[in-house]
Amino acid sequence: MNISKPAVWFSLLALGACAQQPTQPQAESPVQPEQPAAAAPAPAPKPRVVVRPQVKPPTLPAQAMSQTVLFKLLLAEIALQRGQNNVAVQSFLDLAKETKDPRIAQRATEVALNTRFLGAALETAGIWLAADPENQQARQVLAALLVNQARLADAEPHLQTWLAADKDNIGNGFMQLNTILMRHQDKAAVLELTQNLAKPYPSLPEAHYSIAQAAWAAGQPPLALTEIRAALKLRADWEQAALFQGQVLQRTSNADALAYYQSYLKSHPRAMDLRLSYARLLVTDKKYVEARTEFQTLLKEFPNNADVTMAVALLSLQLNDFDAAETQLQHALETDYKDPDAVRFYLGQVNEERKRPADALRWYSSVNGGDQYVPARARYAGILAKQGKMDDARKYLQDAGRNGAERVQFTQAEAQLLRDANDFRAAFDVLGQAVAKNPNSAELLYDQAMAAEKVDRMDVLESNLRKVIQMKPDYAHAYNALGYTFADRNTRLNEAYALVEQALKLAPDDPFIMDSMGWVLFRMNQNDAAVTFLQRAFEIRPDAEIAAHLGEVLWAMGRQDEAKKVWATALKDNPANELLSATVKKFSP
């Protein structure tokens, strides 16, 4: 089990939110419930504070609220309370038709919406608006329901009237418009409708923002960028629009998005939401020093924000600044970070890195649950093993599992301890015993296959990996491991190529699979193709073993100086890697 440095960006995801792609429900009869549509993928609007005009009370029908009507209302409400939704909805619909009373129609619409009878809701909303034509809430609900039923042409005049009705707050109306329209699946039609609605308002930044969002959803990033820039030209300090522009730029280039964020922050240093996005993107781009600087700026503004504190702590740990990491991790505990076990795990890691094993053991043992429970105990056992207490370490892991899944993970961790100690036979045996108890565990079968290679049990390696492929046909690394093993032993090369080719189809951007393909091609004397795969793999992940392979292929091609440069670069960060050291020694004794 390989426990590596924290993946910092995972912690940062808690500071943002992801939306789902919308779905379009189908219209049904008033007495059939319908499924809700998913949330639209637009960023959550932050409308300006609005002042609503006074609304004229509706003109009520001449018909009095008779005892018969009141009795029917009571029966409808009782049916609703008893969960008889179809009865309740139909009763309210009948009452709305009978009375034409806007209050009853509104209540009928609310009930139909809440119970997902959208066909009935559409009918009652129409009655509600007809009875109270000045009621913009009724008009908005009717328009939204028409959009939901894919009737954009019918919705358009209602949306035009609704936007124009409150001229002082029309910008807020456009911000709400995106939420209404993004439920419709025909994004090109939504874009056309949004452009039509925005035409009368060329000087309104929210109108351009609305078009930009519709264009983005319709797969037209250039138009989205043009419109969001127009919005910012009209309102330069609008942080939400600036964030959206950064998202559009990021689709094609992280560098362009980073440059834009940096430029915007120079003129708007108080744009803290945008600074957070900038910091997160720096992390994604692995620019950890710059990212930490931005998070530290945020921390000055929000000293008790546990999420920001944790981000600074993890970046400091990534940069080996253990003093800063420990300080911020302690502060995260003090500010009630949502996952205290994760904080304790990283405090254990800090102390382990600082060669304070007693403190590291104390922190690791204090992790009582969560995602870090297994890694904490694996690291605890690792410290015991380094202290020469291998038997204690193994016993600790054997007793740590609280359920079947954890027992599998702790078995993997035990085998890893034995591999680290070069006791490959013991690792193979431990995994073999576990496979005997869990013959359908793909994880154990895969790990035993990797251990089998070290003890020259190719029969176990091949049979296990083929079983894993049969159990999980989309598991790219099983194909890759088998194909690479054949290539590394210079046997069954056509089969090796087919296996790694399949792995690449499943995971085309995986640098280790690219490395395997390069190695297979090298064994097949296709050096030009091999070096292309290996160079791309090394660019993505400058791993020691990839460097060893790349250098060997370059050497075979007569490009010895390039090979030496690759090896020298890799040796600086991986001086103890066995394969790299052996390869360098082989060609540069």
Phi, psi and omega in degrees: 000123186261114178258114184250182177300155185297140173279094192301321187295336178298321181294330184284340182297337180293343182273355180235189179215149178245141178256159179267158174287142184285154172236157184251110177289153180265145180288139178231180178290160185302339184256014177246124179291151180236159181277148181288149174281150179285162181294147179287152185276015181279149175300146181298123183291149176238072185295153176290158179300133185243154176243114183278135175290157178293135183263130178290132180299148183293152174278117184275151180294156181295334181297132179283157177282090187286167177298326179296316179296315180299322179295317178296322176298316180298317179296321179296317180293321179296318178299320179296315180298328181274003179082011178272070191296319182296322177294315182298313182297315180296322180295315179295321178298315179298319179295319179297318178295320185289316188266332188057024180276123183298330179293317178291319179297321178297314179296322178297320179294316180300315181295316181295321178294313183295332181260006176065030171266080191288329177297315177294321180299319179298317181293316181289327177295323176297319176296318180300312182291322178297325180282338183217075188298339181272358184277106184285337174295317178298319181294319180296316179297317180297316180298317180297321179291323176296319176299317180301328180268013177065030179251067185294321181298321178289329181284332189303310181297326177294320179293321177299313180295318181297317179295318184285343186291332183235078188295332180289337184236032184293330177299317177297326177298317178295326178293324176287333183302320181300320180297321180292314189279335184291353176283346184273136186281336180278088187293329178294319178294321177297319178299315180298317179296317180298318178298319178298316181293329184275345185307317182288359188231060183293341181260011183258115182300324181295331178295316178294323178298318181297317177296318181301316180293319179295321179294320179299314180294331181275005178075034178238072182303321179300318178293320178301317180294319178299315183288322180290328175293323177296320178297317181287334175293326178279333183214084190294332184267017183276098186296322181298319178293322178296320176299318181295320178298320178298321179295320179296315180296323183296335182300326182254337184198116173299323182298317179295319179295317179297318180296320179294313179302315181299317179296316181296321182291334177296322181265345180224067186295344181269006180282081189287325177297317179293323178298322178297316178297321178298314180297317181295322180291325175298321177296313179303324180275005179061031174261074192290324180297311181295321180298317181296322178302316181292319178294327177293325175296316177297323182293327176296324179282327184231071188297338182253017177277111186294326180294315179294319177302316180294322178298315178298319180298313183292323176293322178296320177295319178299327182268008180062024174268081190288330177298310181295320180299314182295319179299313184288326177295320176297321179293324178297322176295320181293330182263018173060053174303143190298338181233079184297332178295324177296319178298315181297321178299313182291329173296322174298318180295319178301313182292327176295317179295331181270013177060043176239074189298324181297316178292322179297316179299321181296315181291317180299320181289343180275356177280114189255353182183193177078187184295338185265003183298310181291312178302323181297316180288328175296319178290323177302312179296324178299321177295316178301317180297319179295334178276007179083014182253057185297318180298318178295320181298315181294317179298320180300315181290322180296332181264357191274337186290131180260350179203176184300317181297317179292323179298323175298314181296321180287331173295318177299320179294320178298316179297323179295320176302316181292321176297317179300332178270008181063022176263072188291325179297316179296320179298316179299318181293318179300315181290326178296319177297320180292320179296323178299326179276333183229068188294346181250020176272107181299324181296314181291319178300318180295313181297320178295324177299317179293324177290326181298326180298326182288337180248018175059040175254073183295333179295318178291317180303309184292315182295320179296314183293324178292325176293320178298317179299321178293321181286322184228079185296350178258013182272095188300323187289338175292314175300315183297315182298316181292315179296317180296320181299316177300315182294319182295330178267004176056047181221153176048052189292324178297320178292321177300316180299315181297320180294314181289326176300317178295320177300319179293325177297323181282328183218074188294342183254012181279118184294330181288327176287323173301319178300316179298318179297319176300320182289320176300312182297323177298316179296333180269012178064029175253070190293322181297315178292323181297315185292331177296313179296317184292321179294319178295318179299317182291327176295319180287318184218099180287064183279151184297317182289324174297320178298320179299314180294314181300315180298319181295319179293317178300319180298316180295335180272003180084014182253062187296323181296319178295320179298315180298322180295317178298314181295317182297319179297315182290324181295331179300320182266342185224060185294339184258003182292124188294313182296316181296314181297318180294321180294314179299317180296324181297321185258343179226066184295000000 
